[in-house]
Amino acid sequence: MLLLLAHFLVLLAPPDTLQLPGGVVRVLATDRNEFENAPRPRLINSLRRDFSERKQFADEDKRVVRKGNKLILHPSDGPVVTLTTGIASGDDVMDDTHYVFLKALPQIHQWLIEGGTNDYVFYCLIDQKTGKQHELPGYPIFSPSNQQFACAMRLGRSEGGLEVWQLNAQQEPVLQWRRTGWEIRAVRWADEQNLLLAYPFYVGYQEKTAYARLQLPR
């Protein structure tokens, strides 16, 4: 499927359709019950911030270590990856980007890293074999097969929106499409072909939550 970089300038009012290079995505209105009854994202509970990096490092058998402000990862068949918090950016100005090791994702052979500044947070997948990095604008929410994941982009750092990624034959993440201009609060997978979304809308000054189902092209 070709990469789509499209702008979604107004809040979607389902039902509707989105035309993608790989086909038409149907966007259907749904409700809170369907959203709440869908499987909760598998990784959220295991990545609670009260887990210390030390606990996660112990699980990684020294492949991931911290030395001061350096987070050091040792891929099995690639160069060492070093992520440095507070690295000097010139003229005695310090870049305030920080990196936190969250967890290994053995089902896709990746490490999940949280990065961020005082202004925004992003995530990064690092291949445990090659060390190749993929920056994500939101927390990756995996499909039941672990072969796809979606990232919701909050308004603030960007225009907001949604990214859908798929693993290729080499189990490398490949961006399938991105839709911007739509603030998504939460994402769940109903199944491999259907994403459930929660997003805000306003009635006067009162914020409410709407729910939609995206039927992805096969």
N, C-alpha and C positions, 0 to 999 in steps of 0.2 A: 504494500500500500504506500502511495506517495505521501510525503510529509505535507501536512496542511498547516499554513500559518494564516489564519483568518481572524478578522476582528468581529466581535459580537458586541455591538455598541449599545444595545438596549437590553433590558431584562426580558428574557424569554417568557412568553405566556403560552404554555403547552395547552392542547396538543399542537405540534408543529413538526417540521422535518428539517434536517441539516443535510445539504448536499456535500459529500466528501468525494475525493478522488476514487476511493474504493467502493462507493455506493452511497445510498441514502440512509441516514440515521433517523429513525423515528423518535420523536420526543413526545411522550404521552404523560398527561397528568396522572398522578397517583396520590396516595394519602399517607399519613403518618403511620398507620397500622402496617401497611406493606413495608415501609422503610424500617420500622422497628422490628418486624418479624424476620427481616433478612439477616443472614449471618453477620455477626459483628466482625470488624476487621481483625485478623488473626494476630497482628503484631502489636496492636496498641497496648494491650495489657502487659505484654512482656517487655515493653520499653518504658515503663514508668520511670520518671526522672529520679525517684528515690533510690534506684539501683545505682551503686557507685561504679565508676569505671574500673576500679580494682576488681570487683566481682566479675565484670565482663571480660577483663583481661585474663583472669584465671581460667575462664572457660575457653579462651583462645590458645592456651598452651604456648604463650610467649611469642606468638606470631604478631601480636599487637601489644605495644608497650608505650608508656609515656615517660619521657625524660624532660622534666621541667615543663617548658611551654611547647615541647615538640611531641606530637602524636606520630608514632612510627609504626608502619605496617609492613610486614614481610610477605609478599606474594610468593607462592611456591615456584613460579617460573617467570619471574619478572623483576625489575628493579625495585629497590626499597622505596616506599612512598612516605615522605615526611611532610606533615601538615603542621605549620608553626603558627601559634597564637601570638598576636602582637608583633609581627615581623616589621622591621623598619621599612618605611616606604619612601625615605628620602627627606632631606631638610629637617632631620630630627623629628619628623612626624611619624607617629606609630599607627599602623593599620590595626583597628580594633577587632578584626575578624577573629572569632574563636572557633575551635573544633572540639567536638565531644564524640567519643566512640560510643555508639548506642548498642549495636548487637551484630553478630554474624547471622547471615541468612543462608544456612546450609542448603536449603532447597533450590537456591539459584546461584550458589557459590559466590556470594557477594558479602562485603561488609557494609553496614549502614552507618554513616557519619552524619552528625548534625553540625552545621556551620551557621554562623550568623554574626551580626553586629548589633549595636544598640538599636538599630532601625528595623531589621528584618531577620528572618530565619530561613535557611535553605537546607537541603539534604543532599547527600552525595552517596552514590553506590560505587564501591571500589572492588574490582574483580579480584578474588582471592588467588587466582592463578597468575594473571598477567599484570595486575595493578592498574588496569585501565579505569578511568574515572568518568562517571556520568553525573552531572549536577542536576538536581531535581528542584522545582520550585515549591513542592509540597511533600508531605509525608506519603510514601508509596503505599497504596492500599491494593493488596493482591487479590486476584480472582481465585476461585476455588482450586484451579489446576496449578496455580502459581506461575502460569505462563504469560499472564498479562497483569499490569498494574495501572492504577489511575492515580493522578496527583491533582488535588484541588489547589488552585492558586488564589490566595486571599487578596482582596483589594488592599492597597497600601504600597507594597514593594512594586507591584505590577498592576495591570488592569484587571486582575482577577481572571478566572477561567478554569479550564480543565485540560489536562494532558492525559493521553492514553499511550502506554508503552507495551511492547510485546517482546518476548525473548525469541531470538532467531535460533537456527539449528545449532549454533555454537553456544547457545545459552547466554548470548550477549543482549543487553537491553537495546531496543531500537524504538525511537519515537515514531508512533503511527500518525498521530494528529494532535493539534493544539487548537483550542478555541478560547479566545480572550474576550474581556469585557463583561464577564458574568461572574459574580461572586458566589462561589460554592462553599457552603459551610461544612458539609459532610458528604462522604461518598461510601456506598456499600455496593457489593456485587450480589445481584439476585441469582445469577448464573453466569456462564462464560459469555453470553451474548447480551446481557442486560445489566446496565448500571443504574443504581438508584441514587438520586441526588437530593440534598436538602439545601435550599437557598432562600435568602431573605427577600421580602417585598414589603411595600409600605402602603398603609391605608391612612391617609393624612400623615400625621407624625408617628403613628403607631407601627412598629416593626412586627411583621408576622413571618412565618416560615411556610414556604411552599415545597412541594415534593414532585419530582419528575422521574420518569423511567426513560433511559436512553437504550434503544435497541440497536446495537452495533452491527455494522455490515459483516457478513460472513466472509 
